[in-house]
């Protein structure tokens, strides 16, 4: 497990990135920004079933649909 290069919510780098994203967009909390930070740091896509989170992610990180997990 220690060999895996994976970010998790709340680690120092992801938290700092989340704060930066939230400040840039004038969001009152970093709740949504934390998910975007993880996707951004992992250079991955975000699968968001919450329409508000998907709207916030648009233009910041690539989005994918749940159905794309199975293809």
C-alpha positions in Angstrom: 0.0 0.0 0.0 2.8 2.4 0.7 4.1 2.0 -2.9 0.9 3.4 -4.4 1.1 7.1 -5.5 -2.4 8.2 -4.7 -3.8 11.3 -3.1 -6.6 11.3 -0.5 -8.9 13.9 0.8 -7.3 15.9 3.5 -3.6 15.3 2.8 -1.5 18.5 2.9 -1.0 19.0 -0.8 -4.7 18.3 -1.7 -5.9 20.6 1.1 -3.6 23.4 0.0 -4.8 23.0 -3.6 -8.4 22.9 -2.5 -7.9 26.2 -0.6 -6.4 27.8 -3.7 -9.3 26.6 -5.9 -11.9 27.8 -3.4 -10.2 31.2 -3.0 -9.9 31.7 -6.8 -13.7 31.0 -7.2 -14.8 32.8 -4.0 -16.4 29.7 -2.6 -17.2 29.9 1.1 -15.9 26.4 1.9 -13.4 23.9 0.4 -15.9 21.0 0.4 -16.3 20.8 -3.3 -12.8 22.1 -4.0 -11.3 19.1 -2.2 -12.8 16.7 -4.8 -11.6 19.0 -7.7 -8.1 19.2 -6.1 -7.8 15.4 -6.0 -8.8 15.0 -9.6 -6.4 17.8 -10.6 -3.5 16.4 -8.7 -4.0 12.9 -9.9 -4.4 14.2 -13.5 -7.7 12.3 -13.6 -11.3 12.8 -14.4 -14.1 13.6 -11.9 -17.3 11.6 -11.9 -19.9 13.8 -10.2 -23.5 12.8 -9.7 -24.2 16.1 -8.0 -25.1 18.7 -10.6 -23.7 21.6 -8.6 -20.3 19.9 -8.2 -20.3 19.0 -11.9 -21.0 22.7 -12.7 -18.1 23.8 -10.5 -15.8 21.3 -12.1 -16.6 22.4 -15.6 -13.5 23.9 -17.0 -11.3 23.0 -14.1 -11.0 19.2 -14.4 -12.3 16.8 -17.0 -15.7 15.2 -16.3 -16.8 11.7 -17.0 -20.1 9.8 -16.6 -20.6 6.8 -14.3 -21.4 4.6 -17.3 -17.9 5.3 -18.6 -16.5 3.3 -15.8 -17.9 0.1 -17.3 -16.7 0.7 -20.9 
